[in-house]
Amino acid sequence: MRKVKIGIIGCGNISGIYLENLTRTFANTEVFAVSDISEERMQAAAEKHGVPNQWTAEQVLNSPDVEIIVNLTTPGDHFKFCKLALEHGKHVYVEKPLSLLPEQGHELVELAREKGLLLGGAPDTFLGAGLQTCRKLIDDGYIGQPVAATAFMLGHGHESWHPNPSFYYQAGGGPMFDMGPYYLTALVSLLGPAQTVAGMTAKSFEQRTITSQPQFGEKIDVEVPTHIAGTLRFRSGAVATMITSFDVWSSTLPPIEIYGTQGTLLVPDPNNFGGPISLRPAGATEFKEIPVVHQYAENSRGIGVSDMANCVLNGGTPRANGELTNHVLEIMHAFHESSDSGSYVELKSNCEQPKPLKTGLVKGYLE
C-alpha cells in the first residue's frame, strides 16, 4: 500500500497522539513534514517521531509531496489554515471545531467542493470500537427504531488542572464548543443528521480562580455561557436531550443513552475510542455488557486522517468529512442562538450519516 504523505501544522499538546498514530499505527500514512511557530516544539516533535522535514507553514503548503494537511493549530486559526490548504490544492483534516463560525464552515465546505478536494475534521472517536459497536447494534435492530436519546457532559471546568485554562471561558470556548463536538458527532453517527434545535444557556460564575500551575491564584473573567441545555430533533424523528456544563461539581448522569422501540443502549464516553457498552432489550430485567466487535478501542486519534488517506488512494468520502463537522458546528451555535432568540432554530446544513466500519478489521487498515 502506498503511504499518503501528511504535513502537520501545529505541534501543540494534541499533536503527540496524532504523530504517534500516523507514523506507527496506520499503514497508509506517512508524516512527511511538521511545522510550528515554536522551533523548539517543532524540532522535538520531529525528532521523537522521525519526521524528516521541519518547515514553515508556507513550505508545508507549497510542498508538491504533501497531499493532506493536518491542521492542529489553535481554534482561532483553524479557518485560516484550512482555507490556505484548500487554496494550495491540499486535502485538509482539522482538529475540532472546523471553524469558529458557521459561515466560515460553510465557506470551507463549498471551497473544497469547488476544488474537488477532501475536507474533514475531528473528532474521529466515533470510528472507535465503542461507538462503532453501538452503531452495529442499532443498525442490526437490537433496540428497534431509535426514538430518543440523552447526552450529558457535566463538570466544573478546566481551571483546576489545565495549565492555561483562560481560553475555555472566552469567545469560542465554553462547554458546548469544548466537548460538544464529541457528543454531537456521536449522536449524528448513531442517529443521522439533526433538523431542529431548542436551547437555553446560563453563566453561573462571573469569575473563575485558577488552581492549577503555573497560573495558580489568577482570576479568569467568564465571557461565555457555561451551562447549556437543550433539545434536538433529528431528521429521523428521534428527539435528544443534551446538557453540557462547567458549572456542576459532581454528577451520576451517563454520557449517552439511546432509547428504541425495543430496548435501551448505554453508549460509552464519546471522548474515548473504547469503553463499556450495555444493552437492555424490551422485557429484560437487567442490562448486559456487550463486547466490542471492532478494532481501535485505545486512543486512535488520527483514524479520521487514515480514513481520508484511504479515500485519496481509492476514492470515496471520508467518514469524518467536512459536511459532518460543519453540521456539528452549526448545531453548537444553534443552542446559543436559540437561547438568545427564545425560539427554535431550524438547521441550514445537512450531512449523510457516516457509513459504519466493518467488524474485525486488521489493525492499521480501514475499509
C-alpha positions as CSV (number, residue, x, y, z in Angstrom):
1,M,0.0,0.0,0.0
2,R,1.3,3.4,-0.9
3,K,1.6,5.8,2.0
4,V,-0.1,9.2,1.7
5,K,2.3,12.0,2.8
6,I,1.0,14.2,5.6
7,G,2.0,17.7,6.6
8,I,1.2,18.7,10.2
9,I,0.8,22.4,11.0
10,G,0.8,22.9,14.8
11,C,2.8,20.8,17.3
12,G,1.0,21.6,20.5
13,N,-0.3,19.1,23.1
14,I,-2.7,17.2,20.8
15,S,-0.1,16.7,18.1
16,G,1.6,13.9,20.1
17,I,-1.1,11.3,19.7
18,Y,-1.6,12.2,16.0
19,L,2.1,11.8,15.3
20,E,2.3,8.5,17.2
21,N,-0.6,7.0,15.3
22,L,0.1,8.5,11.9
23,T,3.7,7.3,12.0
24,R,3.2,3.9,13.7
25,T,-0.4,2.7,13.8
26,F,-1.9,3.3,10.3
27,A,-0.4,1.6,7.3
28,N,-1.4,4.2,4.7
29,T,0.0,7.4,6.2
30,E,3.5,9.0,6.4
31,V,4.2,12.2,8.2
32,F,6.4,14.0,5.8
33,A,6.7,17.4,7.5
34,V,5.8,19.3,10.6
35,S,5.5,23.0,11.3
36,D,5.0,25.2,14.4
37,I,5.6,28.8,15.4
38,S,7.8,27.4,18.1
39,E,11.0,26.0,16.6
40,E,11.7,24.1,19.8
41,R,8.4,22.3,19.8
42,M,8.7,21.5,16.1
43,Q,12.2,20.1,16.5
44,A,11.2,18.0,19.5
45,A,8.2,16.6,17.7
46,A,10.2,15.7,14.5
47,E,13.0,14.1,16.5
48,K,10.7,12.0,18.6
49,H,8.6,10.7,15.7
50,G,11.2,10.5,13.0
51,V,9.7,13.2,10.8
52,P,12.2,14.1,8.0
53,N,11.2,17.8,7.4
54,Q,10.8,20.7,9.8
55,W,9.4,23.5,7.7
56,T,7.5,26.8,7.9
57,A,3.7,26.6,7.3
58,E,4.3,28.2,3.9
59,Q,6.8,25.5,3.0
60,V,4.4,22.7,4.0
61,L,1.6,24.3,2.0
62,N,3.8,24.7,-1.1
63,S,5.4,21.2,-1.0
64,P,4.4,19.1,-4.0
65,D,4.9,16.0,-1.9
66,V,2.4,16.8,0.8
67,E,-1.1,15.5,0.0
68,I,-3.0,16.1,3.2
69,I,-2.6,19.0,5.6
70,V,-3.5,18.1,9.2
71,N,-4.4,21.4,10.9
72,L,-3.6,21.2,14.6
73,T,-3.4,25.0,15.2
74,T,-5.5,26.7,17.9
75,P,-9.2,27.1,17.1
76,G,-8.9,30.7,16.1
77,D,-6.5,29.7,13.3
78,H,-8.5,26.7,12.0
79,F,-10.3,28.6,9.3
80,K,-7.3,30.5,8.1
81,F,-5.1,27.4,7.6
82,C,-7.9,25.2,6.3
83,K,-8.6,27.8,3.6
84,L,-5.0,28.2,2.8
85,A,-4.5,24.4,2.5
86,L,-7.5,24.1,0.1
87,E,-6.3,27.1,-1.9
88,H,-3.0,25.4,-2.3
89,G,-4.7,22.3,-3.6
90,K,-4.3,20.1,-0.5
91,H,-6.8,17.9,1.2
92,V,-7.2,19.0,4.8
93,Y,-8.2,17.5,8.1
94,V,-8.6,19.8,11.1
95,E,-8.9,19.4,14.9
96,K,-12.3,20.4,16.3
97,P,-14.0,22.6,15.7
98,L,-14.0,23.1,11.9
99,S,-14.0,26.9,12.4
100,L,-15.3,29.3,15.0
101,L,-18.3,30.5,13.0
102,P,-20.9,28.6,10.9
103,E,-20.3,31.0,8.0
104,Q,-16.7,30.0,7.9
105,G,-17.6,26.3,8.0
106,H,-20.0,26.7,5.1
107,E,-17.3,28.6,3.1
108,L,-14.7,25.8,3.6
109,V,-17.2,23.1,2.6
110,E,-18.1,25.0,-0.6
111,L,-14.4,25.7,-1.4
112,A,-13.5,22.0,-1.0
113,R,-16.4,21.1,-3.3
114,E,-15.4,23.6,-5.9
115,K,-11.8,22.4,-6.0
116,G,-12.6,18.7,-5.8
117,L,-10.7,18.3,-2.5
118,L,-11.4,16.3,0.6
119,L,-12.2,18.2,3.8
120,G,-12.7,16.6,7.2
121,G,-12.1,17.0,10.9
122,A,-12.2,15.8,14.4
123,P,-13.5,14.3,16.4
124,D,-12.9,10.8,15.0
125,T,-13.7,9.0,18.2
126,F,-17.0,7.8,16.6
127,L,-14.8,5.5,14.5
128,G,-13.5,3.7,17.6
129,A,-14.5,0.3,18.8
130,G,-17.1,1.5,21.3
131,L,-19.2,3.8,19.1
132,Q,-18.9,1.5,16.1
133,T,-20.2,-1.4,18.1
134,C,-23.1,0.7,19.2
135,R,-23.8,1.7,15.6
136,K,-23.9,-2.0,14.6
137,L,-26.3,-2.8,17.5
138,I,-28.6,-0.1,16.3
139,D,-28.3,-1.0,12.6
140,D,-29.0,-4.6,13.4
141,G,-32.2,-3.8,15.2
142,Y,-31.2,-4.7,18.8
143,I,-33.2,-1.7,20.2
144,G,-35.7,-1.4,17.4
145,Q,-36.3,2.1,15.9
146,P,-34.4,4.8,17.9
147,V,-37.0,7.3,19.3
148,A,-35.0,9.3,21.8
149,A,-31.5,9.9,23.4
150,T,-29.8,11.7,26.2
151,A,-26.3,13.2,26.2
152,F,-24.7,14.7,29.3
153,M,-21.2,16.3,29.8
154,L,-21.2,17.7,33.3
155,G,-18.1,19.0,35.2
156,H,-16.7,22.1,36.8
157,G,-14.4,23.4,34.2
158,H,-10.7,23.3,33.5
159,E,-9.2,25.8,35.9
160,S,-8.2,23.0,38.4
161,W,-6.0,21.1,36.0
162,H,-5.3,22.8,32.7
163,P,-2.0,24.8,32.6
164,N,-3.7,27.7,30.6
165,P,-7.5,27.5,31.1
166,S,-8.4,31.1,30.2
167,F,-9.4,30.2,26.7
168,Y,-12.2,27.9,27.8
169,Y,-14.1,30.9,29.2
170,Q,-13.6,33.3,26.3
171,A,-15.3,33.7,22.9
172,G,-15.1,30.3,21.1
173,G,-14.9,28.5,24.5
174,G,-17.4,27.1,26.9
175,P,-18.5,23.5,27.5
176,M,-20.5,23.2,24.2
177,F,-17.6,24.2,21.9
178,D,-15.1,22.3,24.0
179,M,-16.8,19.0,24.5
180,G,-20.0,19.3,22.4
181,P,-18.2,18.0,19.2
182,Y,-17.6,14.6,20.8
183,Y,-21.2,14.2,21.9
184,L,-22.9,15.7,18.9
185,T,-20.7,13.8,16.4
186,A,-21.5,10.6,18.3
187,L,-25.3,11.3,18.1
188,V,-25.2,12.1,14.4
189,S,-23.2,9.0,13.7
190,L,-25.8,6.9,15.6
191,L,-29.0,8.7,14.6
192,G,-28.3,10.6,11.5
193,P,-28.4,14.4,11.0
194,A,-30.3,16.8,13.1
195,Q,-33.0,19.2,12.0
196,T,-34.2,21.5,14.8
197,V,-32.5,22.8,18.0
198,A,-34.0,24.4,21.1
199,G,-31.6,25.6,23.8
200,M,-31.2,27.6,27.0
201,T,-27.9,28.9,28.3
202,A,-26.6,30.3,31.7
203,K,-23.5,31.6,33.2
204,S,-23.3,30.7,36.9
205,F,-20.0,32.2,37.9
206,E,-18.7,35.6,36.6
207,Q,-15.1,34.7,37.6
208,R,-13.1,31.6,38.0
209,T,-9.9,31.2,40.1
210,I,-7.2,29.1,38.6
211,T,-5.9,26.4,41.0
212,S,-3.5,24.7,38.5
213,Q,0.1,25.6,37.8
214,P,1.7,27.7,36.6
215,Q,-1.1,30.3,37.0
216,F,-2.3,29.4,40.4
217,G,-4.4,32.1,42.0
218,E,-5.1,34.1,38.9
219,K,-8.7,35.2,38.1
220,I,-10.5,34.5,34.9
221,D,-13.4,36.7,33.7
222,V,-16.1,34.4,32.3
223,E,-17.3,35.8,28.9
224,V,-19.4,32.9,27.6
225,P,-22.3,30.7,28.8
226,T,-21.0,27.8,30.9
227,H,-24.2,25.8,31.2
228,I,-26.1,24.8,28.0
229,A,-29.2,22.7,28.0
230,G,-31.4,21.9,25.1
231,T,-33.2,19.5,22.8
232,L,-32.5,18.3,19.2
233,R,-35.0,16.8,16.8
234,F,-33.2,14.6,14.2
235,R,-34.4,14.1,10.7
236,S,-35.2,10.5,11.6
237,G,-37.8,11.8,14.1
238,A,-35.7,10.9,17.2
239,V,-35.5,13.6,19.9
240,A,-32.4,14.0,22.1
241,T,-31.9,15.9,25.3
242,M,-28.4,17.4,25.9
243,I,-26.6,19.2,28.6
244,T,-23.0,20.5,28.6
245,S,-21.8,22.3,31.7
246,F,-18.8,23.7,33.5
247,D,-21.0,24.6,36.5
248,V,-21.6,21.2,38.0
249,W,-19.4,19.9,40.9
250,S,-20.5,16.2,40.5
251,S,-23.0,14.1,38.7
252,T,-24.0,10.4,38.2
253,L,-25.7,11.0,34.8
254,P,-24.5,8.7,31.9
255,P,-22.6,10.2,28.9
256,I,-25.1,8.9,26.2
257,E,-28.1,6.7,26.2
258,I,-30.2,5.7,23.1
259,Y,-33.8,4.7,23.6
260,G,-35.5,2.5,21.0
261,T,-38.9,0.9,20.4
262,Q,-37.4,-2.4,21.5
263,G,-34.7,-1.6,24.1
264,T,-32.2,0.8,25.6
265,L,-28.5,1.2,24.7
266,L,-25.9,2.7,27.1
267,V,-23.2,4.3,25.0
268,P,-19.6,4.8,26.2
269,D,-17.9,8.2,26.7
270,P,-17.7,9.7,23.2
271,N,-14.4,11.4,24.1
272,N,-12.8,7.9,24.1
273,F,-12.5,5.2,21.5
274,G,-13.5,2.2,23.7
275,G,-15.4,1.9,26.9
276,P,-18.2,-0.2,28.3
277,I,-21.5,-0.8,26.3
278,S,-24.7,-2.1,27.9
279,L,-27.9,-3.3,26.3
280,R,-31.3,-4.0,27.9
281,P,-33.9,-5.3,25.4
282,A,-37.6,-4.7,26.0
283,G,-38.8,-7.2,28.6
284,A,-35.4,-7.9,30.1
285,T,-34.8,-7.4,33.8
286,E,-31.3,-6.0,33.6
287,F,-28.6,-4.5,31.4
288,K,-26.0,-6.8,30.0
289,E,-22.5,-5.6,28.9
290,I,-21.8,-6.1,25.2
291,P,-18.2,-6.9,24.0
292,V,-16.9,-4.7,21.2
293,V,-16.7,-6.2,17.8
294,H,-14.4,-3.6,16.2
295,Q,-10.8,-2.6,16.4
296,Y,-9.4,0.7,17.8
297,A,-10.5,0.7,21.4
298,E,-7.4,2.6,22.5
299,N,-6.6,6.2,21.8
300,S,-6.6,6.2,18.0
301,R,-6.8,9.9,17.2
302,G,-5.8,10.2,13.6
303,I,-8.0,7.3,12.4
304,G,-10.0,10.0,10.6
305,V,-6.9,11.1,8.7
306,S,-6.2,7.5,7.8
307,D,-9.7,7.1,6.5
308,M,-9.2,10.3,4.4
309,A,-5.9,8.8,3.1
310,N,-7.8,5.7,2.1
311,C,-10.1,7.9,0.1
312,V,-7.2,9.7,-1.6
313,L,-5.9,6.3,-2.7
314,N,-9.1,4.6,-3.6
315,G,-11.8,7.2,-3.9
316,G,-14.9,7.8,-1.8
317,T,-15.9,10.2,1.0
318,P,-14.2,10.2,4.4
319,R,-16.4,9.4,7.3
320,A,-15.2,12.3,9.4
321,N,-15.9,14.7,6.5
322,G,-16.5,18.4,6.1
323,E,-20.2,18.2,5.9
324,L,-20.4,16.3,9.2
325,T,-18.0,18.6,11.0
326,N,-19.8,21.7,9.6
327,H,-23.2,20.2,10.6
328,V,-21.9,19.8,14.2
329,L,-20.5,23.3,14.2
330,E,-23.9,24.7,13.2
331,I,-25.7,22.6,15.9
332,M,-23.4,24.0,18.6
333,H,-24.1,27.6,17.6
334,A,-27.8,26.8,17.3
335,F,-28.1,26.0,21.0
336,H,-26.8,29.5,21.8
337,E,-28.8,31.2,19.1
338,S,-32.0,29.5,20.3
339,S,-31.4,30.7,23.8
340,D,-30.6,34.3,22.7
341,S,-33.7,34.5,20.4
342,G,-36.1,32.5,22.6
343,S,-37.1,30.4,19.6
344,Y,-36.4,27.1,17.8
345,V,-33.6,27.1,15.3
346,E,-34.0,25.2,12.0
347,L,-30.6,24.0,10.8
348,K,-29.5,25.0,7.4
349,S,-26.8,22.4,7.0
350,N,-27.2,18.7,6.4
351,C,-25.0,15.6,6.1
352,E,-25.0,12.0,5.4
353,Q,-24.9,9.6,8.3
354,P,-21.3,8.3,8.2
355,K,-21.1,4.7,6.9
356,P,-20.0,2.2,9.5
357,L,-16.7,0.5,9.6
358,K,-16.6,-3.2,9.0
359,T,-16.1,-5.5,12.0
360,G,-12.9,-7.4,12.6
361,L,-10.6,-5.1,10.6
362,V,-6.9,-5.8,10.6
363,K,-5.2,-3.3,12.8
364,G,-3.7,-0.4,10.8
365,Y,-6.1,-0.8,7.9
366,L,-9.5,0.7,7.1
367,E,-12.2,-0.1,4.6
